[in-house]
């Protein structure tokens, strides 16, 4: 359990590119409000759905999205762009394997997503690919059930 939590924590802790830095802890899930998360950021969101989602864009095309349920943080999603779908698929396999090995937990697959869950934790972790505007993104998502 400790390894699983630390892996989620490290993965959601920081997304950095030049001068932009975001950090949230998984303990913010289910606790922080939309306005709390918005006020914690040093930059303006590039996409906003009031009360439901805040997306922050990074210069390299990556983004981090905070997803809210009933105005409370329910998930944190990182999206990293790749120059080709095959490159993204290779990296997806590596990420799933690394997470599985480190946490000694096997994924189950649903709708093309690899899902990780430990019975004694309220969090799920998902890895998958998304195609948006001609770009394939590797998506890492930590969320409450």
NUTIPA-509620 format. One record per residue (C-alpha): residue number from 1; residue in three letters; x, y, z. Coordinates in steps of 0.05 Angstrom, whole numbers. Each point is the difference from the previous one (the first is absolute). Layout:
<recs>
+-----+-----+--------+--------+--------+
|   n | res |     c1 |     c2 |     c3 |
+-----+-----+--------+--------+--------+
| NUM | ALA |      X |      Y |      Z |
...
+-----+-----+--------+--------+--------+
</recs>
This chain:
<recs>
+-----+-----+--------+--------+--------+
|   n | res |     c1 |     c2 |     c3 |
+-----+-----+--------+--------+--------+
|   1 | UNK |      0 |      0 |      0 |
|   2 | UNK |     56 |     49 |     18 |
|   3 | UNK |     34 |    -10 |    -68 |
|   4 | UNK |    -66 |     10 |    -37 |
|   5 | UNK |    -14 |     65 |     37 |
|   6 | UNK |     71 |     26 |     -9 |
|   7 | UNK |     -3 |    -15 |    -75 |
|   8 | UNK |    -66 |     37 |     -6 |
|   9 | UNK |     28 |     57 |     42 |
|  10 | UNK |     64 |      7 |    -41 |
|  11 | UNK |    -38 |     -4 |    -65 |
|  12 | UNK |    -50 |     53 |     20 |
|  13 | UNK |     47 |     42 |     41 |
|  14 | UNK |     32 |     42 |    -54 |
|  15 | UNK |     -3 |     17 |    -74 |
|  16 | UNK |     55 |     48 |    -18 |
|  17 | UNK |     20 |     33 |    -65 |
|  18 | UNK |     45 |     62 |      2 |
|  19 | UNK |    -34 |     50 |     46 |
|  20 | UNK |    -67 |    -36 |      9 |
|  21 | UNK |     -8 |    -45 |     60 |
|  22 | UNK |    -62 |    -35 |     29 |
|  23 | UNK |     -2 |    -41 |     63 |
|  24 | UNK |    -58 |    -34 |     33 |
|  25 | UNK |     -2 |    -58 |     47 |
|  26 | UNK |    -48 |    -58 |     -8 |
|  27 | UNK |    -25 |     18 |     69 |
|  28 | UNK |    -31 |     61 |    -34 |
|  29 | UNK |    -48 |    -47 |    -36 |
|  30 | UNK |    -68 |      3 |     33 |
|  31 | UNK |     21 |     60 |     42 |
|  32 | UNK |     20 |     60 |    -41 |
|  33 | UNK |    -53 |     42 |    -34 |
|  34 | UNK |      1 |     28 |    -70 |
|  35 | UNK |     18 |     69 |     27 |
|  36 | UNK |     54 |    -29 |     45 |
|  37 | UNK |     35 |    -34 |    -58 |
|  38 | UNK |     -8 |     61 |    -45 |
|  39 | UNK |     30 |     46 |     52 |
|  40 | UNK |     59 |    -47 |     12 |
|  41 | UNK |     25 |      6 |    -72 |
|  42 | UNK |     52 |     51 |    -22 |
|  43 | UNK |    -27 |      5 |    -72 |
|  44 | UNK |    -68 |      8 |    -32 |
|  45 | UNK |    -37 |    -61 |    -25 |
|  46 | UNK |     -1 |     -9 |    -75 |
|  47 | UNK |    -68 |    -35 |      2 |
|  48 | UNK |    -54 |      9 |     53 |
|  49 | UNK |    -66 |    -34 |     12 |
|  50 | UNK |    -24 |     36 |     61 |
|  51 | UNK |     -7 |    -46 |     60 |
|  52 | UNK |     17 |    -61 |    -42 |
|  53 | UNK |     70 |      4 |    -30 |
|  54 | UNK |     63 |     44 |     -2 |
|  55 | UNK |     52 |    -16 |    -53 |
|  56 | UNK |     69 |     31 |      2 |
|  57 | UNK |     42 |     -2 |    -64 |
|  58 | UNK |     75 |     -8 |     -3 |
|  59 | UNK |     46 |     27 |    -55 |
|  60 | UNK |     17 |    -70 |    -25 |
|  61 | UNK |    -74 |    -16 |    -13 |
|  62 | UNK |    -10 |    -40 |     64 |
|  63 | UNK |    -56 |     19 |     47 |
|  64 | UNK |    -27 |    -15 |     68 |
|  65 | UNK |    -74 |     -1 |     14 |
|  66 | UNK |    -33 |      3 |     67 |
|  67 | UNK |    -68 |    -33 |     -2 |
|  68 | UNK |    -55 |     17 |     50 |
|  69 | UNK |    -62 |    -35 |     23 |
|  70 | UNK |    -50 |     43 |     38 |
|  71 | UNK |     53 |     55 |      1 |
|  72 | UNK |     50 |    -45 |     37 |
|  73 | UNK |     65 |    -27 |    -31 |
|  74 | UNK |    -14 |    -71 |    -24 |
|  75 | UNK |     59 |    -12 |    -47 |
|  76 | UNK |     65 |     25 |    -29 |
|  77 | UNK |     17 |    -17 |    -72 |
|  78 | UNK |     67 |      9 |    -35 |
|  79 | UNK |      2 |     -1 |    -76 |
|  80 | UNK |     66 |     -4 |    -38 |
|  81 | UNK |      0 |      8 |    -76 |
|  82 | UNK |     39 |    -46 |    -47 |
|  83 | UNK |     21 |     10 |    -71 |
|  84 | UNK |    -31 |    -66 |    -22 |
|  85 | UNK |    -51 |    -49 |     25 |
|  86 | UNK |     50 |    -57 |     -3 |
|  87 | UNK |     49 |     39 |     44 |
|  88 | UNK |    -56 |     14 |     50 |
|  89 | UNK |    -20 |    -74 |      0 |
|  90 | UNK |     72 |    -21 |     16 |
|  91 | UNK |      4 |     50 |     57 |
|  92 | UNK |    -69 |    -22 |     26 |
|  93 | UNK |     24 |    -72 |      5 |
|  94 | UNK |     63 |     22 |     37 |
|  95 | UNK |    -40 |     42 |     49 |
|  96 | UNK |    -50 |    -55 |     15 |
|  97 | UNK |     55 |    -51 |     10 |
|  98 | UNK |     40 |     47 |     46 |
|  99 | UNK |    -60 |     18 |     42 |
| 100 | UNK |    -22 |    -73 |      5 |
| 101 | UNK |     70 |    -24 |     19 |
| 102 | UNK |     13 |     55 |     51 |
| 103 | UNK |    -66 |     -8 |     35 |
| 104 | UNK |     -8 |    -76 |     -9 |
| 105 | UNK |    -70 |      9 |    -27 |
| 106 | UNK |    -27 |    -24 |    -67 |
| 107 | UNK |    -44 |     45 |    -42 |
| 108 | UNK |    -68 |    -18 |    -26 |
| 109 | UNK |    -21 |     28 |    -67 |
| 110 | UNK |    -64 |     37 |    -15 |
| 111 | UNK |    -15 |     41 |    -62 |
| 112 | UNK |     72 |      0 |    -22 |
| 113 | UNK |     24 |     26 |     67 |
| 114 | UNK |     46 |    -36 |     49 |
| 115 | UNK |    -30 |      8 |     70 |
| 116 | UNK |     36 |    -12 |     65 |
| 117 | UNK |    -36 |     -7 |     67 |
| 118 | UNK |     16 |    -24 |     69 |
| 119 | UNK |    -59 |    -22 |     42 |
| 120 | UNK |     23 |     39 |     62 |
| 121 | UNK |      7 |     67 |    -36 |
| 122 | UNK |    -53 |     47 |    -27 |
| 123 | UNK |     42 |     18 |    -60 |
| 124 | UNK |      5 |    -29 |    -70 |
| 125 | UNK |     55 |     12 |    -50 |
| 126 | UNK |    -11 |     -3 |    -74 |
| 127 | UNK |     46 |      1 |    -60 |
| 128 | UNK |    -23 |      7 |    -71 |
| 129 | UNK |      5 |     37 |    -66 |
| 130 | UNK |    -44 |     56 |    -26 |
| 131 | UNK |     -1 |     30 |    -70 |
| 132 | UNK |    -15 |     74 |     -1 |
| 133 | UNK |      7 |     46 |    -60 |
| 134 | UNK |     46 |    -47 |    -37 |
| 135 | UNK |     46 |    -12 |     60 |
| 136 | UNK |      5 |    -63 |     42 |
| 137 | UNK |      7 |     12 |     75 |
| 138 | UNK |     23 |    -48 |     53 |
| 139 | UNK |    -48 |     12 |     58 |
| 140 | UNK |     14 |    -16 |     72 |
| 141 | UNK |    -61 |     11 |     46 |
| 142 | UNK |     -6 |     -8 |     75 |
| 143 | UNK |    -71 |      5 |     27 |
| 144 | UNK |    -48 |    -17 |     56 |
| 145 | UNK |    -50 |    -55 |    -11 |
+-----+-----+--------+--------+--------+
</recs>
